[in-house]
Amino acid sequence: MNTNRTTRFAGLLLAVLITVAVNGAMLLKFDSVAQEGYASNGQGPTVVTLGTVEVVAHRS
């Protein structure tokens, strides 16, 4: 087994793991803060309906 290749691969896996953990923690915290702000605001859910859009393009 090539030690240099193994070390680099382990470093890459560690970097990916740390990145996923940090981003996941940030997303969970962002979601919890958003839910708290939404709950304390007293607003109900908003439903938005968009009208139909027709796109006409010239074919050459």
mmCIF file of the N, C-alpha and C atoms, coordinates in Angstrom:
data_MODEL
# 
_entry.id   MODEL 
# 
loop_
_atom_site.group_PDB 
_atom_site.id 
_atom_site.type_symbol 
_atom_site.label_atom_id 
_atom_site.label_alt_id 
_atom_site.label_comp_id 
_atom_site.label_asym_id 
_atom_site.label_entity_id 
_atom_site.label_seq_id 
_atom_site.pdbx_PDB_ins_code 
_atom_site.Cartn_x 
_atom_site.Cartn_y 
_atom_site.Cartn_z 
_atom_site.occupancy 
_atom_site.B_iso_or_equiv 
_atom_site.pdbx_formal_charge 
_atom_site.auth_seq_id 
_atom_site.auth_comp_id 
_atom_site.auth_asym_id 
_atom_site.auth_atom_id 
_atom_site.pdbx_PDB_model_num 
ATOM 1   N N  . MET A 1 1  ? 0.830   -1.183 0.000   1.00 0.00 ? 1  MET A N  1 
ATOM 2   C CA . MET A 1 1  ? 0.000   0.000  0.000   1.00 0.00 ? 1  MET A CA 1 
ATOM 3   C C  . MET A 1 1  ? 0.874   1.245  0.000   1.00 0.00 ? 1  MET A C  1 
ATOM 4   N N  . ASN A 1 2  ? 0.519   2.215  -0.788  1.00 0.00 ? 2  ASN A N  1 
ATOM 5   C CA . ASN A 1 2  ? 1.289   3.439  -0.877  1.00 0.00 ? 2  ASN A CA 1 
ATOM 6   C C  . ASN A 1 2  ? 0.884   4.375  0.259   1.00 0.00 ? 2  ASN A C  1 
ATOM 7   N N  . THR A 1 3  ? 1.821   4.654  1.167   1.00 0.00 ? 3  THR A N  1 
ATOM 8   C CA . THR A 1 3  ? 1.517   5.459  2.350   1.00 0.00 ? 3  THR A CA 1 
ATOM 9   C C  . THR A 1 3  ? 1.146   6.891  1.967   1.00 0.00 ? 3  THR A C  1 
ATOM 10  N N  . ASN A 1 4  ? 1.850   7.473  1.005   1.00 0.00 ? 4  ASN A N  1 
ATOM 11  C CA . ASN A 1 4  ? 1.572   8.843  0.591   1.00 0.00 ? 4  ASN A CA 1 
ATOM 12  C C  . ASN A 1 4  ? 0.151   8.960  0.044   1.00 0.00 ? 4  ASN A C  1 
ATOM 13  N N  . ARG A 1 5  ? -0.249  8.008  -0.787  1.00 0.00 ? 5  ARG A N  1 
ATOM 14  C CA . ARG A 1 5  ? -1.590  8.032  -1.361  1.00 0.00 ? 5  ARG A CA 1 
ATOM 15  C C  . ARG A 1 5  ? -2.641  7.832  -0.273  1.00 0.00 ? 5  ARG A C  1 
ATOM 16  N N  . THR A 1 6  ? -2.375  6.935  0.654   1.00 0.00 ? 6  THR A N  1 
ATOM 17  C CA . THR A 1 6  ? -3.311  6.669  1.749   1.00 0.00 ? 6  THR A CA 1 
ATOM 18  C C  . THR A 1 6  ? -3.470  7.896  2.634   1.00 0.00 ? 6  THR A C  1 
ATOM 19  N N  . THR A 1 7  ? -2.365  8.564  2.922   1.00 0.00 ? 7  THR A N  1 
ATOM 20  C CA . THR A 1 7  ? -2.413  9.759  3.756   1.00 0.00 ? 7  THR A CA 1 
ATOM 21  C C  . THR A 1 7  ? -3.204  10.866 3.080   1.00 0.00 ? 7  THR A C  1 
ATOM 22  N N  . ARG A 1 8  ? -2.979  11.048 1.798   1.00 0.00 ? 8  ARG A N  1 
ATOM 23  C CA . ARG A 1 8  ? -3.728  12.087 1.068   1.00 0.00 ? 8  ARG A CA 1 
ATOM 24  C C  . ARG A 1 8  ? -5.218  11.759 1.020   1.00 0.00 ? 8  ARG A C  1 
ATOM 25  N N  . PHE A 1 9  ? -5.535  10.491 0.801   1.00 0.00 ? 9  PHE A N  1 
ATOM 26  C CA . PHE A 1 9  ? -6.935  10.091 0.754   1.00 0.00 ? 9  PHE A CA 1 
ATOM 27  C C  . PHE A 1 9  ? -7.602  10.278 2.116   1.00 0.00 ? 9  PHE A C  1 
ATOM 28  N N  . ALA A 1 10 ? -6.886  9.940  3.187   1.00 0.00 ? 10 ALA A N  1 
ATOM 29  C CA . ALA A 1 10 ? -7.427  10.140 4.536   1.00 0.00 ? 10 ALA A CA 1 
ATOM 30  C C  . ALA A 1 10 ? -7.635  11.623 4.814   1.00 0.00 ? 10 ALA A C  1 
ATOM 31  N N  . GLY A 1 11 ? -6.707  12.462 4.362   1.00 0.00 ? 11 GLY A N  1 
ATOM 32  C CA . GLY A 1 11 ? -6.858  13.907 4.539   1.00 0.00 ? 11 GLY A CA 1 
ATOM 33  C C  . GLY A 1 11 ? -8.052  14.453 3.781   1.00 0.00 ? 11 GLY A C  1 
ATOM 34  N N  . LEU A 1 12 ? -8.249  13.949 2.576   1.00 0.00 ? 12 LEU A N  1 
ATOM 35  C CA . LEU A 1 12 ? -9.407  14.372 1.781   1.00 0.00 ? 12 LEU A CA 1 
ATOM 36  C C  . LEU A 1 12 ? -10.705 13.968 2.458   1.00 0.00 ? 12 LEU A C  1 
ATOM 37  N N  . LEU A 1 13 ? -10.758 12.729 2.938   1.00 0.00 ? 13 LEU A N  1 
ATOM 38  C CA . LEU A 1 13 ? -11.962 12.275 3.626   1.00 0.00 ? 13 LEU A CA 1 
ATOM 39  C C  . LEU A 1 13 ? -12.230 13.093 4.887   1.00 0.00 ? 13 LEU A C  1 
ATOM 40  N N  . LEU A 1 14 ? -11.189 13.413 5.617   1.00 0.00 ? 14 LEU A N  1 
ATOM 41  C CA . LEU A 1 14 ? -11.352 14.231 6.820   1.00 0.00 ? 14 LEU A CA 1 
ATOM 42  C C  . LEU A 1 14 ? -11.854 15.631 6.464   1.00 0.00 ? 14 LEU A C  1 
ATOM 43  N N  . ALA A 1 15 ? -11.316 16.222 5.412   1.00 0.00 ? 15 ALA A N  1 
ATOM 44  C CA . ALA A 1 15 ? -11.755 17.555 4.986   1.00 0.00 ? 15 ALA A CA 1 
ATOM 45  C C  . ALA A 1 15 ? -13.221 17.540 4.559   1.00 0.00 ? 15 ALA A C  1 
ATOM 46  N N  . VAL A 1 16 ? -13.622 16.504 3.830   1.00 0.00 ? 16 VAL A N  1 
ATOM 47  C CA . VAL A 1 16 ? -15.025 16.389 3.412   1.00 0.00 ? 16 VAL A CA 1 
ATOM 48  C C  . VAL A 1 16 ? -15.932 16.206 4.624   1.00 0.00 ? 16 VAL A C  1 
ATOM 49  N N  . LEU A 1 17 ? -15.511 15.374 5.557   1.00 0.00 ? 17 LEU A N  1 
ATOM 50  C CA . LEU A 1 17 ? -16.308 15.138 6.761   1.00 0.00 ? 17 LEU A CA 1 
ATOM 51  C C  . LEU A 1 17 ? -16.482 16.413 7.576   1.00 0.00 ? 17 LEU A C  1 
ATOM 52  N N  . ILE A 1 18 ? -15.411 17.169 7.750   1.00 0.00 ? 18 ILE A N  1 
ATOM 53  C CA . ILE A 1 18 ? -15.494 18.422 8.503   1.00 0.00 ? 18 ILE A CA 1 
ATOM 54  C C  . ILE A 1 18 ? -16.385 19.421 7.773   1.00 0.00 ? 18 ILE A C  1 
ATOM 55  N N  . THR A 1 19 ? -16.264 19.498 6.457   1.00 0.00 ? 19 THR A N  1 
ATOM 56  C CA . THR A 1 19 ? -17.095 20.418 5.674   1.00 0.00 ? 19 THR A CA 1 
ATOM 57  C C  . THR A 1 19 ? -18.567 20.077 5.809   1.00 0.00 ? 19 THR A C  1 
ATOM 58  N N  . VAL A 1 20 ? -18.891 18.800 5.701   1.00 0.00 ? 20 VAL A N  1 
ATOM 59  C CA . VAL A 1 20 ? -20.289 18.378 5.820   1.00 0.00 ? 20 VAL A CA 1 
ATOM 60  C C  . VAL A 1 20 ? -20.811 18.659 7.223   1.00 0.00 ? 20 VAL A C  1 
ATOM 61  N N  . ALA A 1 21 ? -20.003 18.406 8.230   1.00 0.00 ? 21 ALA A N  1 
ATOM 62  C CA . ALA A 1 21 ? -20.440 18.642 9.611   1.00 0.00 ? 21 ALA A CA 1 
ATOM 63  C C  . ALA A 1 21 ? -20.687 20.124 9.879   1.00 0.00 ? 21 ALA A C  1 
ATOM 64  N N  . VAL A 1 22 ? -19.778 20.975 9.433   1.00 0.00 ? 22 VAL A N  1 
ATOM 65  C CA . VAL A 1 22 ? -19.933 22.423 9.670   1.00 0.00 ? 22 VAL A CA 1 
ATOM 66  C C  . VAL A 1 22 ? -21.133 22.965 8.907   1.00 0.00 ? 22 VAL A C  1 
ATOM 67  N N  . ASN A 1 23 ? -21.259 22.597 7.634   1.00 0.00 ? 23 ASN A N  1 
ATOM 68  C CA . ASN A 1 23 ? -22.396 23.090 6.845   1.00 0.00 ? 23 ASN A CA 1 
ATOM 69  C C  . ASN A 1 23 ? -23.716 22.553 7.385   1.00 0.00 ? 23 ASN A C  1 
ATOM 70  N N  . GLY A 1 24 ? -23.742 21.305 7.797   1.00 0.00 ? 24 GLY A N  1 
ATOM 71  C CA . GLY A 1 24 ? -24.962 20.743 8.376   1.00 0.00 ? 24 GLY A CA 1 
ATOM 72  C C  . GLY A 1 24 ? -25.356 21.447 9.654   1.00 0.00 ? 24 GLY A C  1 
ATOM 73  N N  . ALA A 1 25 ? -24.380 21.729 10.505  1.00 0.00 ? 25 ALA A N  1 
ATOM 74  C CA . ALA A 1 25 ? -24.670 22.441 11.754  1.00 0.00 ? 25 ALA A CA 1 
ATOM 75  C C  . ALA A 1 25 ? -25.188 23.845 11.476  1.00 0.00 ? 25 ALA A C  1 
ATOM 76  N N  . MET A 1 26 ? -24.595 24.517 10.491  1.00 0.00 ? 26 MET A N  1 
ATOM 77  C CA . MET A 1 26 ? -25.060 25.865 10.146  1.00 0.00 ? 26 MET A CA 1 
ATOM 78  C C  . MET A 1 26 ? -26.483 25.831 9.605   1.00 0.00 ? 26 MET A C  1 
ATOM 79  N N  . LEU A 1 27 ? -26.790 24.851 8.767   1.00 0.00 ? 27 LEU A N  1 
ATOM 80  C CA . LEU A 1 27 ? -28.144 24.748 8.225   1.00 0.00 ? 27 LEU A CA 1 
ATOM 81  C C  . LEU A 1 27 ? -29.162 24.446 9.315   1.00 0.00 ? 27 LEU A C  1 
ATOM 82  N N  . LEU A 1 28 ? -28.816 23.562 10.237  1.00 0.00 ? 28 LEU A N  1 
ATOM 83  C CA . LEU A 1 28 ? -29.740 23.251 11.327  1.00 0.00 ? 28 LEU A CA 1 
ATOM 84  C C  . LEU A 1 28 ? -29.975 24.472 12.205  1.00 0.00 ? 28 LEU A C  1 
ATOM 85  N N  . LYS A 1 29 ? -28.918 25.214 12.500  1.00 0.00 ? 29 LYS A N  1 
ATOM 86  C CA . LYS A 1 29 ? -29.063 26.419 13.315  1.00 0.00 ? 29 LYS A CA 1 
ATOM 87  C C  . LYS A 1 29 ? -29.885 27.464 12.571  1.00 0.00 ? 29 LYS A C  1 
ATOM 88  N N  . PHE A 1 30 ? -29.623 27.642 11.291  1.00 0.00 ? 30 PHE A N  1 
ATOM 89  C CA . PHE A 1 30 ? -30.387 28.598 10.495  1.00 0.00 ? 30 PHE A CA 1 
ATOM 90  C C  . PHE A 1 30 ? -31.862 28.220 10.491  1.00 0.00 ? 30 PHE A C  1 
ATOM 91  N N  . ASP A 1 31 ? -32.150 26.926 10.338  1.00 0.00 ? 31 ASP A N  1 
ATOM 92  C CA . ASP A 1 31 ? -33.537 26.481 10.326  1.00 0.00 ? 31 ASP A CA 1 
ATOM 93  C C  . ASP A 1 31 ? -34.211 26.725 11.672  1.00 0.00 ? 31 ASP A C  1 
ATOM 94  N N  . SER A 1 32 ? -33.512 26.449 12.763  1.00 0.00 ? 32 SER A N  1 
ATOM 95  C CA . SER A 1 32 ? -34.122 26.656 14.078  1.00 0.00 ? 32 SER A CA 1 
ATOM 96  C C  . SER A 1 32 ? -34.366 28.139 14.352  1.00 0.00 ? 32 SER A C  1 
ATOM 97  N N  . VAL A 1 33 ? -33.441 28.993 13.940  1.00 0.00 ? 33 VAL A N  1 
ATOM 98  C CA . VAL A 1 33 ? -33.640 30.439 14.121  1.00 0.00 ? 33 VAL A CA 1 
ATOM 99  C C  . VAL A 1 33 ? -34.804 30.919 13.266  1.00 0.00 ? 33 VAL A C  1 
ATOM 100 N N  . ALA A 1 34 ? -34.911 30.415 12.050  1.00 0.00 ? 34 ALA A N  1 
ATOM 101 C CA . ALA A 1 34 ? -36.014 30.811 11.174  1.00 0.00 ? 34 ALA A CA 1 
ATOM 102 C C  . ALA A 1 34 ? -37.352 30.346 11.744  1.00 0.00 ? 34 ALA A C  1 
ATOM 103 N N  . GLN A 1 35 ? -37.390 29.137 12.286  1.00 0.00 ? 35 GLN A N  1 
ATOM 104 C CA . GLN A 1 35 ? -38.632 28.632 12.867  1.00 0.00 ? 35 GLN A CA 1 
ATOM 105 C C  . GLN A 1 35 ? -39.030 29.445 14.103  1.00 0.00 ? 35 GLN A C  1 
ATOM 106 N N  . GLU A 1 36 ? -38.060 29.830 14.920  1.00 0.00 ? 36 GLU A N  1 
ATOM 107 C CA . GLU A 1 36 ? -38.362 30.650 16.095  1.00 0.00 ? 36 GLU A CA 1 
ATOM 108 C C  . GLU A 1 36 ? -38.887 32.019 15.677  1.00 0.00 ? 36 GLU A C  1 
ATOM 109 N N  . GLY A 1 37 ? -38.274 32.611 14.676  1.00 0.00 ? 37 GLY A N  1 
ATOM 110 C CA . GLY A 1 37 ? -38.727 33.912 14.201  1.00 0.00 ? 37 GLY A CA 1 
ATOM 111 C C  . GLY A 1 37 ? -40.105 33.838 13.590  1.00 0.00 ? 37 GLY A C  1 
ATOM 112 N N  . TYR A 1 38 ? -40.378 32.758 12.889  1.00 0.00 ? 38 TYR A N  1 
ATOM 113 C CA . TYR A 1 38 ? -41.674 32.562 12.265  1.00 0.00 ? 38 TYR A CA 1 
ATOM 114 C C  . TYR A 1 38 ? -42.751 32.353 13.323  1.00 0.00 ? 38 TYR A C  1 
ATOM 115 N N  . ALA A 1 39 ? -42.437 31.569 14.358  1.00 0.00 ? 39 ALA A N  1 
ATOM 116 C CA . ALA A 1 39 ? -43.416 31.281 15.404  1.00 0.00 ? 39 ALA A CA 1 
ATOM 117 C C  . ALA A 1 39 ? -43.700 32.521 16.245  1.00 0.00 ? 39 ALA A C  1 
ATOM 118 N N  . SER A 1 40 ? -42.679 33.332 16.526  1.00 0.00 ? 40 SER A N  1 
ATOM 119 C CA . SER A 1 40 ? -42.885 34.500 17.372  1.00 0.00 ? 40 SER A CA 1 
ATOM 120 C C  . SER A 1 40 ? -43.512 35.655 16.602  1.00 0.00 ? 40 SER A C  1 
ATOM 121 N N  . ASN A 1 41 ? -43.501 35.592 15.271  1.00 0.00 ? 41 ASN A N  1 
ATOM 122 C CA . ASN A 1 41 ? -44.048 36.665 14.462  1.00 0.00 ? 41 ASN A CA 1 
ATOM 123 C C  . ASN A 1 41 ? -45.569 36.618 14.424  1.00 0.00 ? 41 ASN A C  1 
ATOM 124 N N  . GLY A 1 42 ? -46.153 35.459 14.651  1.00 0.00 ? 42 GLY A N  1 
ATOM 125 C CA . GLY A 1 42 ? -47.600 35.337 14.670  1.00 0.00 ? 42 GLY A CA 1 
ATOM 126 C C  . GLY A 1 42 ? -48.243 35.306 13.308  1.00 0.00 ? 42 GLY A C  1 
ATOM 127 N N  . GLN A 1 43 ? -47.479 35.108 12.262  1.00 0.00 ? 43 GLN A N  1 
ATOM 128 C CA . GLN A 1 43 ? -48.043 35.073 10.928  1.00 0.00 ? 43 GLN A CA 1 
ATOM 129 C C  . GLN A 1 43 ? -48.352 33.633 10.533  1.00 0.00 ? 43 GLN A C  1 
ATOM 130 N N  . GLY A 1 44 ? -49.425 33.486 9.789   1.00 0.00 ? 44 GLY A N  1 
ATOM 131 C CA . GLY A 1 44 ? -49.774 32.180 9.272   1.00 0.00 ? 44 GLY A CA 1 
ATOM 132 C C  . GLY A 1 44 ? -49.063 31.911 7.969   1.00 0.00 ? 44 GLY A C  1 
ATOM 133 N N  . PRO A 1 45 ? -49.158 30.698 7.470   1.00 0.00 ? 45 PRO A N  1 
ATOM 134 C CA . PRO A 1 45 ? -48.511 30.389 6.195   1.00 0.00 ? 45 PRO A CA 1 
ATOM 135 C C  . PRO A 1 45 ? -49.140 31.169 5.040   1.00 0.00 ? 45 PRO A C  1 
ATOM 136 N N  . THR A 1 46 ? -48.335 31.545 4.101   1.00 0.00 ? 46 THR A N  1 
ATOM 137 C CA . THR A 1 46 ? -48.777 32.305 2.944   1.00 0.00 ? 46 THR A CA 1 
ATOM 138 C C  . THR A 1 46 ? -48.724 31.418 1.706   1.00 0.00 ? 46 THR A C  1 
ATOM 139 N N  . VAL A 1 47 ? -49.814 31.407 0.958   1.00 0.00 ? 47 VAL A N  1 
ATOM 140 C CA . VAL A 1 47 ? -49.860 30.628 -0.270  1.00 0.00 ? 47 VAL A CA 1 
ATOM 141 C C  . VAL A 1 47 ? -49.872 31.603 -1.433  1.00 0.00 ? 47 VAL A C  1 
ATOM 142 N N  . VAL A 1 48 ? -48.959 31.415 -2.361  1.00 0.00 ? 48 VAL A N  1 
ATOM 143 C CA . VAL A 1 48 ? -48.853 32.287 -3.522  1.00 0.00 ? 48 VAL A CA 1 
ATOM 144 C C  . VAL A 1 48 ? -49.126 31.452 -4.760  1.00 0.00 ? 48 VAL A C  1 
ATOM 145 N N  . THR A 1 49 ? -50.028 31.926 -5.594  1.00 0.00 ? 49 THR A N  1 
ATOM 146 C CA . THR A 1 49 ? -50.333 31.240 -6.843  1.00 0.00 ? 49 THR A CA 1 
ATOM 147 C C  . THR A 1 49 ? -49.932 32.146 -8.001  1.00 0.00 ? 49 THR A C  1 
ATOM 148 N N  . LEU A 1 50 ? -49.119 31.616 -8.879  1.00 0.00 ? 50 LEU A N  1 
ATOM 149 C CA . LEU A 1 50 ? -48.661 32.393 -10.022 1.00 0.00 ? 50 LEU A CA 1 
ATOM 150 C C  . LEU A 1 50 ? -49.546 32.104 -11.218 1.00 0.00 ? 50 LEU A C  1 
ATOM 151 N N  . GLY A 1 51 ? -49.740 33.119 -12.022 1.00 0.00 ? 51 GLY A N  1 
ATOM 152 C CA . GLY A 1 51 ? -50.534 32.948 -13.233 1.00 0.00 ? 51 GLY A CA 1 
ATOM 153 C C  . GLY A 1 51 ? -49.752 32.176 -14.286 1.00 0.00 ? 51 GLY A C  1 
ATOM 154 N N  . THR A 1 52 ? -50.463 31.761 -15.326 1.00 0.00 ? 52 THR A N  1 
ATOM 155 C CA . THR A 1 52 ? -49.828 31.018 -16.405 1.00 0.00 ? 52 THR A CA 1 
ATOM 156 C C  . THR A 1 52 ? -48.969 31.948 -17.248 1.00 0.00 ? 52 THR A C  1 
ATOM 157 N N  . VAL A 1 53 ? -47.790 31.476 -17.610 1.00 0.00 ? 53 VAL A N  1 
ATOM 158 C CA . VAL A 1 53 ? -46.880 32.246 -18.449 1.00 0.00 ? 53 VAL A CA 1 
ATOM 159 C C  . VAL A 1 53 ? -46.749 31.523 -19.774 1.00 0.00 ? 53 VAL A C  1 
ATOM 160 N N  . GLU A 1 54 ? -46.999 32.233 -20.856 1.00 0.00 ? 54 GLU A N  1 
ATOM 161 C CA . GLU A 1 54 ? -46.847 31.655 -22.182 1.00 0.00 ? 54 GLU A CA 1 
ATOM 162 C C  . GLU A 1 54 ? -45.640 32.282 -22.857 1.00 0.00 ? 54 GLU A C  1 
ATOM 163 N N  . VAL A 1 55 ? -44.743 31.448 -23.332 1.00 0.00 ? 55 VAL A N  1 
ATOM 164 C CA . VAL A 1 55 ? -43.536 31.937 -23.978 1.00 0.00 ? 55 VAL A CA 1 
ATOM 165 C C  . VAL A 1 55 ? -43.651 31.619 -25.463 1.00 0.00 ? 55 VAL A C  1 
ATOM 166 N N  . VAL A 1 56 ? -43.533 32.669 -26.279 1.00 0.00 ? 56 VAL A N  1 
ATOM 167 C CA . VAL A 1 56 ? -43.588 32.499 -27.717 1.00 0.00 ? 56 VAL A CA 1 
ATOM 168 C C  . VAL A 1 56 ? -42.232 32.860 -28.282 1.00 0.00 ? 56 VAL A C  1 
ATOM 169 N N  . ALA A 1 57 ? -41.632 31.934 -29.034 1.00 0.00 ? 57 ALA A N  1 
ATOM 170 C CA . ALA A 1 57 ? -40.316 32.164 -29.612 1.00 0.00 ? 57 ALA A CA 1 
ATOM 171 C C  . ALA A 1 57 ? -40.349 31.889 -31.098 1.00 0.00 ? 57 ALA A C  1 
ATOM 172 N N  . HIS A 1 58 ? -39.557 32.616 -31.817 1.00 0.00 ? 58 HIS A N  1 
ATOM 173 C CA . HIS A 1 58 ? -39.472 32.424 -33.265 1.00 0.00 ? 58 HIS A CA 1 
ATOM 174 C C  . HIS A 1 58 ? -38.483 31.319 -33.574 1.00 0.00 ? 58 HIS A C  1 
ATOM 175 N N  . ARG A 1 59 ? -38.885 30.373 -34.381 1.00 0.00 ? 59 ARG A N  1 
ATOM 176 C CA . ARG A 1 59 ? -37.979 29.287 -34.803 1.00 0.00 ? 59 ARG A CA 1 
ATOM 177 C C  . ARG A 1 59 ? -37.423 29.620 -36.166 1.00 0.00 ? 59 ARG A C  1 
ATOM 178 N N  . SER A 1 60 ? -36.130 29.470 -36.292 1.00 0.00 ? 60 SER A N  1 
ATOM 179 C CA . SER A 1 60 ? -35.528 29.752 -37.589 1.00 0.00 ? 60 SER A CA 1 
ATOM 180 C C  . SER A 1 60 ? -35.157 28.489 -38.331 1.00 0.00 ? 60 SER A C  1 
# 
